[in-house]
Amino acid sequence: MWPWVLTGPAVTDPTIPDYAGACVRGIVPALLAPRGRLPGWIPAIAHSTQRFVLLVIDGLGWEQLQERSALAPTLTAMQGGPITSVAPSTTATALTSITTGLTPGEHGIVGYRMDMAGEVLNVLRWNTSHGDARRQIEPSVTQPFQPFLGERVPVVSKAELEGSAFTEAHLRGSDPQGWRAVSSLPVAVGALLARGERFVYAYYDGVDKIAHERGFGPFYDAELVAADRLVADVVAVLPPGVTLLVTADHGQVQVGRNDVTPHADVLQRTRYQSGEGRFRWLHAKPGAADDLLAAALQHHGDVAWVRSRQQAIDEGWFGPVVSPPVASRYGDVALVPFEPISFFDPADSGPFPLVCRHGSLTSAEMLVPLLAATG
């Protein structure tokens, strides 16, 4: 018997990113391109302005927001609706798609932990089992595309993130405006707008952190209230003619202690794993890829979407184009749960167990808000 309660009828179809339409990938190109008509999925209120603030609230899923709309009056009053994240629905991949305007198959930051010629790179920490990997795996080579269409955009985010390898990979060439207390974020945004900036990018990670550590409940609700107040403070500093757009990189699913070790038949055919608990890549032993796929389908097809690398590429999970160098960073078989579980890999652990997780293609993880308000 499974150690968790199934959520209902089996989910049959993953939520595929709408890369050609309403997707986080398209926000920056729409706002920074030479002025023309914005696409229809950008909230209408933004179509009449020329200056923008884009605030990314890490981990704020559309479904979680709708379920707690009474706690977020500012966000709820804004104009807009849901758009899709990218695959996997994880921070490293989605933030890179947001800033570069590219699909994962193009920019190559394909997950939280990705295969780099046999070394599994933790993208957020930029390390492997051998330690810091910045010299061996250069961020600007791993992700070679300039963010923000090559413009030097001011970035308002935690000061501690400045200079990190992942920052170099997805924000290099930008103008860092670090904050050490979240109350400084709207102040910094207001100052940048007062000096005439046309576009400001801001990032806040509190919702994601609380969801991971505490799950849904009173701590999450309190953090959502705080995030909504932060949005209100940003709206308050907008001069006339500036639009604030709020989005996120992914939503969340509460999995608690529902960790599943892949079946022995699966592990017998697996060299190592990459990805993360809700988008687990299995790297097959030589000659075992087909048998690995069959074993994964047999033992885990009732709780997860199971795909070979080529199947996932053909279904458009990572965009219409996936170059061979990028494809080599994926595993041979993907385990992508639609039930509230996480696939366990002993090489993928942190300082505390994660209560909420993300990465999969459920609507709870894939749908994020795109909301707008003007000064």
C-alpha positions as CSV (number, residue, x, y, z in Angstrom):
1,M,0.0,0.0,0.0
2,W,1.3,3.5,-0.8
3,P,2.2,5.6,2.2
4,W,0.2,8.6,0.9
5,V,-3.4,9.3,0.1
6,L,-4.1,9.5,-3.7
7,T,-5.7,12.8,-4.7
8,G,-8.4,11.4,-7.0
9,P,-8.7,10.1,-10.5
10,A,-5.4,9.6,-12.2
11,V,-4.1,12.6,-14.0
12,T,-3.5,11.7,-17.7
13,D,-2.2,14.9,-19.3
14,P,0.7,17.1,-18.2
15,T,0.4,20.9,-18.4
16,I,2.7,21.7,-21.3
17,P,4.3,25.2,-21.3
18,D,2.7,27.6,-23.8
19,Y,6.0,28.7,-25.1
20,A,4.5,30.5,-28.1
21,G,2.0,32.3,-26.0
22,A,1.1,33.0,-22.4
23,C,4.3,31.8,-20.8
24,V,6.9,33.4,-18.5
25,R,9.4,33.0,-21.4
26,G,7.6,35.7,-23.3
27,I,7.3,38.5,-20.8
28,V,10.7,40.2,-21.1
29,P,10.8,40.1,-25.0
30,A,7.3,41.6,-25.0
31,L,8.2,44.5,-22.7
32,L,11.7,45.2,-24.0
33,A,11.1,44.8,-27.7
34,P,10.8,48.0,-29.9
35,R,7.4,49.4,-29.0
36,G,4.5,47.9,-30.9
37,R,1.5,46.1,-29.9
38,L,1.9,43.9,-26.8
39,P,0.5,40.4,-27.1
40,G,-3.0,39.9,-25.9
41,W,-2.0,37.8,-22.9
42,I,-0.2,40.7,-21.3
43,P,-2.8,42.5,-19.1
44,A,-4.5,45.2,-21.0
45,I,-3.6,47.9,-18.5
46,A,0.0,47.6,-19.6
47,H,-0.7,48.3,-23.2
48,S,-1.0,52.0,-22.7
49,T,2.3,52.5,-20.8
50,Q,5.9,52.7,-21.9
51,R,7.7,51.9,-18.6
52,F,7.6,48.7,-16.6
53,V,8.6,47.0,-13.3
54,L,8.6,43.2,-13.4
55,L,8.5,41.7,-9.9
56,V,9.0,37.9,-9.7
57,I,7.7,36.4,-6.5
58,D,9.4,33.0,-6.3
59,G,7.0,30.2,-5.7
60,L,3.7,32.1,-6.0
61,G,1.5,29.7,-7.9
62,W,-1.7,30.8,-9.5
63,E,-3.8,28.0,-7.8
64,Q,-2.3,28.7,-4.4
65,L,-3.1,32.4,-4.8
66,Q,-6.7,31.7,-5.8
67,E,-7.3,29.5,-2.9
68,R,-6.1,32.3,-0.5
69,S,-7.4,35.3,-2.4
70,A,-8.8,36.9,0.8
71,L,-5.2,37.1,2.2
72,A,-3.9,39.0,-0.8
73,P,-6.2,41.9,-1.6
74,T,-3.6,43.9,-3.6
75,L,-2.8,41.0,-5.9
76,T,-6.4,40.0,-6.2
77,A,-7.4,43.5,-7.3
78,M,-4.8,43.6,-10.0
79,Q,-5.6,42.9,-13.6
80,G,-4.5,39.7,-15.3
81,G,-4.7,35.9,-14.9
82,P,-2.6,32.7,-15.2
83,I,0.2,31.9,-17.6
84,T,2.5,28.9,-17.7
85,S,5.9,28.4,-16.3
86,V,8.5,26.2,-18.2
87,A,9.6,22.6,-17.8
88,P,10.8,21.7,-15.3
89,S,8.9,24.1,-13.2
90,T,11.9,24.9,-11.1
91,T,13.7,28.2,-10.2
92,A,16.9,27.8,-12.1
93,T,15.2,27.0,-15.3
94,A,12.3,29.4,-15.1
95,L,14.3,32.4,-13.9
96,T,16.7,31.9,-16.8
97,S,13.7,31.7,-19.2
98,I,12.3,34.9,-17.7
99,T,15.4,36.9,-18.0
100,T,16.6,35.6,-21.4
101,G,13.2,35.2,-23.1
102,L,14.3,31.8,-24.2
103,T,13.0,28.2,-23.8
104,P,14.9,25.7,-21.7
105,G,15.8,23.9,-24.9
106,E,17.5,27.1,-26.1
107,H,19.3,28.5,-23.0
108,G,20.4,25.2,-21.6
109,I,19.7,25.6,-17.8
110,V,17.6,22.5,-17.9
111,G,17.0,21.9,-14.2
112,Y,18.0,22.4,-10.6
113,R,20.6,19.6,-11.0
114,M,21.8,18.8,-14.5
115,D,24.2,16.5,-16.2
116,M,27.3,18.2,-17.5
117,A,29.4,15.5,-19.2
118,G,29.0,13.1,-16.4
119,E,29.1,15.6,-13.5
120,V,25.8,16.5,-11.9
121,L,25.9,20.3,-11.4
122,N,23.7,21.9,-8.7
123,V,22.8,25.1,-10.6
124,L,21.8,27.3,-7.7
125,R,25.0,26.5,-5.7
126,W,27.0,25.9,-8.9
127,N,28.8,22.9,-7.4
128,T,29.3,19.2,-8.1
129,S,30.3,16.3,-5.8
130,H,33.8,17.7,-6.1
131,G,32.9,21.2,-4.8
132,D,32.8,24.6,-6.4
133,A,32.6,24.2,-10.2
134,R,32.8,27.7,-11.5
135,R,36.2,27.2,-13.1
136,Q,35.4,23.8,-14.7
137,I,31.9,24.7,-15.8
138,E,31.8,28.4,-16.7
139,P,28.4,30.0,-16.2
140,S,28.7,32.2,-19.3
141,V,29.6,29.2,-21.4
142,T,26.9,27.0,-19.9
143,Q,24.3,29.7,-20.5
144,P,25.7,31.9,-23.3
145,F,22.8,34.2,-24.0
146,Q,22.6,37.7,-22.7
147,P,19.6,38.5,-20.5
148,F,17.1,41.3,-21.1
149,L,17.8,41.4,-24.9
150,G,21.3,42.7,-24.1
151,E,20.1,45.8,-22.2
152,R,21.7,46.8,-18.9
153,V,18.7,46.5,-16.7
154,P,18.6,47.4,-13.0
155,V,18.0,44.2,-10.9
156,V,16.6,44.7,-7.4
157,S,17.2,41.5,-5.5
158,K,19.0,40.2,-2.4
159,A,22.5,41.6,-2.1
160,E,23.8,38.1,-1.1
161,L,22.9,36.9,-4.6
162,E,25.2,39.3,-6.3
163,G,28.3,37.7,-7.7
164,S,27.0,34.1,-7.5
165,A,27.6,31.8,-10.5
166,F,23.9,31.3,-11.1
167,T,23.5,35.1,-11.1
168,E,26.3,35.3,-13.7
169,A,24.5,32.7,-15.7
170,H,21.1,34.4,-15.9
171,L,21.7,38.0,-14.9
172,R,25.2,39.0,-16.2
173,G,25.5,42.4,-17.6
174,S,22.7,43.8,-15.5
175,D,22.9,46.6,-13.0
176,P,22.6,45.0,-9.5
177,Q,20.7,47.0,-6.9
178,G,21.0,44.7,-3.9
179,W,18.8,44.9,-0.8
180,R,19.4,43.4,2.6
181,A,16.0,44.0,4.1
182,V,12.8,43.4,2.1
183,S,11.5,46.8,3.1
184,S,14.2,48.3,0.9
185,L,12.9,46.6,-2.3
186,P,10.1,49.1,-3.0
187,V,12.4,52.0,-2.0
188,A,15.0,50.9,-4.5
189,V,12.4,50.4,-7.2
190,G,11.0,53.9,-6.5
191,A,14.5,55.5,-6.7
192,L,15.2,53.7,-10.0
193,L,12.0,54.9,-11.5
194,A,12.6,58.5,-10.2
195,R,15.9,58.5,-12.2
196,G,14.0,57.6,-15.3
197,E,14.6,53.9,-15.8
198,R,12.4,52.4,-18.5
199,F,12.5,48.8,-17.1
200,V,13.2,47.5,-13.6
201,Y,13.5,43.8,-12.7
202,A,12.8,42.8,-9.0
203,Y,12.9,39.5,-7.3
204,Y,11.6,38.2,-4.0
205,D,12.0,34.7,-2.7
206,G,10.1,34.6,0.7
207,V,7.0,32.7,-0.5
208,D,9.1,29.9,-1.9
209,K,11.3,29.6,1.1
210,I,8.4,29.3,3.6
211,A,6.6,26.8,1.4
212,H,9.6,24.6,1.2
213,E,10.3,24.7,4.9
214,R,6.8,25.0,6.5
215,G,4.4,23.8,3.8
216,F,0.9,25.2,3.5
217,G,-0.7,26.5,6.7
218,P,-0.3,29.5,9.0
219,F,3.3,30.3,8.2
220,Y,2.5,30.2,4.4
221,D,-0.6,32.4,4.9
222,A,1.4,34.9,6.9
223,E,4.1,35.0,4.2
224,L,1.5,35.5,1.5
225,V,0.0,38.5,3.5
226,A,3.5,39.9,3.7
227,A,4.2,39.4,0.0
228,D,0.9,41.1,-0.8
229,R,1.9,44.1,1.4
230,L,5.2,44.2,-0.5
231,V,3.4,44.4,-3.8
232,A,1.2,47.2,-2.3
233,D,4.4,49.1,-1.3
234,V,5.7,48.8,-4.9
235,V,2.5,50.0,-6.3
236,A,2.7,53.0,-4.0
237,V,6.0,54.2,-5.5
238,L,4.9,53.9,-9.1
239,P,4.9,57.3,-10.9
240,P,2.1,57.9,-13.4
241,G,2.7,56.0,-16.7
242,V,4.5,53.0,-15.1
243,T,3.1,49.5,-15.0
244,L,4.0,46.9,-12.4
245,L,3.7,43.3,-13.6
246,V,3.9,40.5,-11.0
247,T,4.7,37.0,-12.0
248,A,6.3,33.9,-10.5
249,D,8.6,31.1,-11.6
250,H,6.5,28.2,-10.4
251,G,3.8,27.0,-8.0
252,Q,3.9,24.4,-5.3
253,V,2.6,21.0,-4.2
254,Q,2.7,19.8,-0.6
255,V,4.4,16.4,-0.5
256,G,5.5,16.3,3.2
257,R,7.3,13.0,3.9
258,N,5.9,11.2,0.8
259,D,9.4,10.4,-0.6
260,V,9.5,7.4,-2.9
261,T,12.7,5.5,-3.6
262,P,12.7,4.3,-7.2
263,H,12.0,0.6,-7.4
264,A,14.9,-1.8,-7.3
265,D,14.3,-2.8,-10.9
266,V,14.7,0.8,-11.9
267,L,17.8,1.5,-9.8
268,Q,19.4,-1.7,-11.1
269,R,19.4,-0.1,-14.6
270,T,20.4,3.4,-13.4
271,R,23.9,4.8,-13.2
272,Y,23.0,8.1,-11.4
273,Q,20.2,10.6,-11.1
274,S,19.8,14.3,-11.8
275,G,16.9,16.8,-11.7
276,E,15.0,17.0,-8.5
277,G,12.3,15.1,-6.6
278,R,9.4,16.1,-8.8
279,F,11.3,16.0,-12.0
280,R,13.7,13.2,-11.6
281,W,16.0,12.2,-14.4
282,L,17.4,8.7,-14.5
283,H,20.7,8.1,-16.4
284,A,20.8,4.6,-17.7
285,K,23.6,2.2,-17.5
286,P,25.2,1.5,-20.9
287,G,22.7,-0.3,-23.2
288,A,19.9,-0.2,-20.6
289,A,17.9,2.8,-21.6
290,D,15.0,0.9,-23.1
291,D,14.8,-1.5,-20.2
292,L,15.0,1.4,-17.8
293,L,12.0,3.1,-19.5
294,A,10.0,-0.2,-19.3
295,A,10.8,-0.7,-15.6
296,A,10.0,2.9,-14.7
297,L,6.6,2.6,-16.5
298,Q,5.8,-0.7,-14.8
299,H,6.7,0.5,-11.3
300,H,5.9,4.2,-11.3
301,G,3.5,4.9,-14.2
302,D,0.5,4.9,-11.8
303,V,1.9,8.0,-9.9
304,A,4.1,9.8,-12.5
305,W,4.4,10.7,-16.1
306,V,7.2,8.6,-17.4
307,R,9.0,9.6,-20.5
308,S,12.1,8.9,-22.4
309,R,14.2,12.0,-23.2
310,Q,13.2,11.9,-26.8
311,Q,9.5,11.5,-25.9
312,A,9.6,14.6,-23.7
313,I,11.4,16.6,-26.4
314,D,9.0,15.4,-29.1
315,E,6.0,16.4,-26.9
316,G,7.4,20.0,-26.6
317,W,8.2,20.0,-22.9
318,F,11.3,22.1,-23.4
319,G,10.3,24.1,-26.4
320,P,10.2,23.6,-30.2
321,V,14.0,23.4,-30.5
322,V,16.4,21.5,-28.3
323,S,20.0,21.5,-29.5
324,P,22.1,18.4,-29.2
325,P,24.4,20.0,-26.5
326,V,21.4,20.9,-24.4
327,A,19.7,17.5,-25.0
328,S,22.8,15.9,-23.6
329,R,22.1,17.5,-20.2
330,Y,18.9,15.5,-19.7
331,G,18.8,12.0,-18.5
332,D,17.5,9.0,-20.4
333,V,14.2,8.6,-18.5
334,A,12.1,11.2,-16.6
335,L,9.9,10.5,-13.6
336,V,7.5,13.4,-13.2
337,P,4.9,12.8,-10.5
338,F,1.3,13.9,-10.8
339,E,0.6,12.5,-7.3
340,P,1.9,14.5,-4.2
341,I,5.2,12.6,-4.0
342,S,8.8,13.2,-4.5
343,F,11.3,10.7,-5.9
344,F,14.3,10.2,-3.6
345,D,17.9,10.5,-4.6
346,P,20.5,10.2,-1.8
347,A,22.8,12.6,-3.7
348,D,20.1,15.3,-3.7
349,S,19.6,16.4,-0.2
350,G,19.6,19.6,1.8
351,P,19.7,20.9,5.4
352,F,16.1,20.1,6.1
353,P,13.3,18.1,4.4
354,L,11.2,20.0,1.9
355,V,7.5,20.1,2.7
356,C,6.3,21.7,-0.5
357,R,8.1,21.0,-3.7
358,H,7.8,21.8,-7.4
359,G,9.3,20.8,-10.8
360,S,6.5,18.7,-12.2
361,L,3.9,19.5,-14.9
362,T,0.8,19.6,-12.7
363,S,-1.3,22.7,-13.0
364,A,-0.5,23.6,-9.4
365,E,3.1,23.9,-10.3
366,M,2.9,25.1,-13.8
367,L,0.3,27.9,-13.6
368,V,1.6,31.3,-12.3
369,P,0.1,34.7,-12.2
370,L,0.7,37.6,-14.5
371,L,-0.9,40.5,-12.8
372,A,-0.6,44.3,-13.5
373,A,-1.3,47.6,-11.9
374,T,-0.4,51.2,-12.8
375,G,0.7,54.2,-10.8
